[in-house]
Amino acid sequence: MGNLDGKVALISGTGRGMGRAAALEFAAQGAAVFGCDLNEADSAETVALVTKAGGVMEALAPVDLGTRDGAEAWVRAAVDRFGGVDVLYNNASALRNGPLMDLADEDWHFTIRNELDLVWYSVRAAWPELVGRGGGAVINVASIAARLGARFVGQVPHGSAKGGVLAMTKHLCATGGPHRIRANAILPGLIYTPETAPFIDDPDGPLPGILAKIPLGRYGQAHEVAQLAAFLASDAAAFITGAEIAIDGGDGAVAA
Ligand SMILES: NC(=O)c1ccc[n+]([C@@H]2O[C@H](COP(=O)([O-])OP(=O)(O)OC[C@H]3O[C@@H](n4cnc5c(N)ncnc54)[C@H](O)[C@@H]3O)[C@@H](O)[C@H]2O)c1
């Protein structure tokens, strides 16, 4: 028996990184997973990995959640396949970092679209399904960047978008309570994924300085975030809503 037995979990961005890790974890804990990604080949690879491990997963790809049509198509496909939605895990994102004055307006809009708009569209597409089910869980991936400025890289659009995701979570908590819909935010620190690998693996990069500030002295792994998300999706977290949970080795808790 798994903690997520009988639940239908929609996870965005399952093509790689934390989304792939979440698909594997949620399925291992008994959920029927419906993923999605912009990248068709990556998405198919994750479905194959989960299926090989004995889990239940299907996905829609390519799909762009930065459009209302894309998000609605994703939720519709999930409902057609699995009959409803119990968990919406808003994991997918794409961003552009850089020094403030080097970024173009287009970089700002790209980041807001692919980190904040896509959560809005996905929540709105899935909400009637969650209400119809008599409750459920929304889990939003924000970031430590929602709370703290970064000196090692320019993250003004990213931090602004993730701040929006964090604030949206509080409002979804308020709106969802009467429907027994819980909404929580996960705030990862530095996690090793294909997105961060080039930066973490760069022998001349700022990694040593970053790790020196983290009380646990290391970066995190995607499966560690997946386990936290699976807990928040489960009935063991039935009284947790509106929470923001950092998973960052203590990075956000200390000044320097
Ligand atoms: N890796 C870190 O250190 C870190 C730290 C804090 C927060 N986060 C957040 O965690 C989440 C996962 O990060 P990751 O490092 O695994 O990312 P990643 O880039 O490795 O994977 C993201 C996936 O989302 C998909 N995606 C992006 N935009 C999409 C769209 N519009 N429609 C559909 N799919 C889309 C991508 O194709 C990709 O497969 C993100 O929300 C990210 O902002 C990551």
PDBQT file of the ligand as one rigid body, heavy atoms in Angstrom, charges set to zero:
ROOT
HETATM    1  N1  LIG A 301      17.100  23.227  -9.852  1.00  0.00    +0.000 N 
HETATM    2  C1  LIG A 301      17.127  24.118  -8.865  1.00  0.00    +0.000 C 
HETATM    3  O1  LIG A 301      18.163  24.360  -8.245  1.00  0.00    +0.000 OA
HETATM    4  C2  LIG A 301      15.864  24.860  -8.503  1.00  0.00    +0.000 A 
HETATM    5  C3  LIG A 301      15.897  25.727  -7.406  1.00  0.00    +0.000 A 
HETATM    6  C4  LIG A 301      14.724  26.379  -7.034  1.00  0.00    +0.000 A 
HETATM    7  C5  LIG A 301      13.562  26.159  -7.739  1.00  0.00    +0.000 A 
HETATM    8  N2  LIG A 301      13.569  25.331  -8.813  1.00  0.00    +0.000 N 
HETATM    9  C6  LIG A 301      12.300  25.104  -9.506  1.00  0.00    +0.000 C 
HETATM   10  O2  LIG A 301      12.026  23.705  -9.518  1.00  0.00    +0.000 OA
HETATM   11  C7  LIG A 301      11.271  23.359 -10.682  1.00  0.00    +0.000 C 
HETATM   12  C8  LIG A 301      11.973  22.261 -11.445  1.00  0.00    +0.000 C 
HETATM   13  O3  LIG A 301      13.292  22.683 -11.745  1.00  0.00    +0.000 OA
HETATM   14  P1  LIG A 301      14.294  21.776 -12.583  1.00  0.00    +0.000 P 
HETATM   15  O4  LIG A 301      15.668  22.244 -12.236  1.00  0.00    +0.000 OA
HETATM   16  O5  LIG A 301      13.933  20.342 -12.452  1.00  0.00    +0.000 OA
HETATM   17  O6  LIG A 301      13.952  22.293 -14.086  1.00  0.00    +0.000 OA
HETATM   18  P2  LIG A 301      14.326  21.680 -15.498  1.00  0.00    +0.000 P 
HETATM   19  O7  LIG A 301      14.603  22.831 -16.402  1.00  0.00    +0.000 OA
HETATM   20  O8  LIG A 301      15.369  20.596 -15.389  1.00  0.00    +0.000 OA
HETATM   21  O9  LIG A 301      12.957  20.972 -15.960  1.00  0.00    +0.000 OA
HETATM   22  C9  LIG A 301      11.809  21.741 -16.214  1.00  0.00    +0.000 C 
HETATM   23  C10 LIG A 301      10.931  20.997 -17.189  1.00  0.00    +0.000 C 
HETATM   24  O10 LIG A 301       9.761  21.814 -17.433  1.00  0.00    +0.000 OA
HETATM   25  C11 LIG A 301       9.490  21.824 -18.813  1.00  0.00    +0.000 C 
HETATM   26  N3  LIG A 301       8.812  23.079 -19.174  1.00  0.00    +0.000 N 
HETATM   27  C12 LIG A 301       9.324  24.321 -19.107  1.00  0.00    +0.000 A 
HETATM   28  N4  LIG A 301       8.437  25.229 -19.548  1.00  0.00    +0.000 NA
HETATM   29  C13 LIG A 301       7.318  24.533 -19.901  1.00  0.00    +0.000 A 
HETATM   30  C14 LIG A 301       6.074  24.923 -20.441  1.00  0.00    +0.000 A 
HETATM   31  N5  LIG A 301       5.784  26.206 -20.753  1.00  0.00    +0.000 N 
HETATM   32  N6  LIG A 301       5.144  23.957 -20.693  1.00  0.00    +0.000 NA
HETATM   33  C15 LIG A 301       5.433  22.645 -20.409  1.00  0.00    +0.000 A 
HETATM   34  N7  LIG A 301       6.608  22.229 -19.905  1.00  0.00    +0.000 NA
HETATM   35  C16 LIG A 301       7.545  23.157 -19.655  1.00  0.00    +0.000 A 
HETATM   36  C17 LIG A 301      10.857  21.717 -19.478  1.00  0.00    +0.000 C 
HETATM   37  O11 LIG A 301      10.763  21.241 -20.820  1.00  0.00    +0.000 OA
HETATM   38  C18 LIG A 301      11.594  20.756 -18.546  1.00  0.00    +0.000 C 
HETATM   39  O12 LIG A 301      11.465  19.408 -18.928  1.00  0.00    +0.000 OA
HETATM   40  C19 LIG A 301      11.125  24.673 -11.461  1.00  0.00    +0.000 C 
HETATM   41  O13 LIG A 301       9.895  25.279 -11.127  1.00  0.00    +0.000 OA
HETATM   42  C20 LIG A 301      12.291  25.506 -10.957  1.00  0.00    +0.000 C 
HETATM   43  O14 LIG A 301      12.087  26.880 -11.106  1.00  0.00    +0.000 OA
HETATM   44  C21 LIG A 301      14.697  24.692  -9.222  1.00  0.00    +0.000 A 
ENDROOT
TORSDOF 0
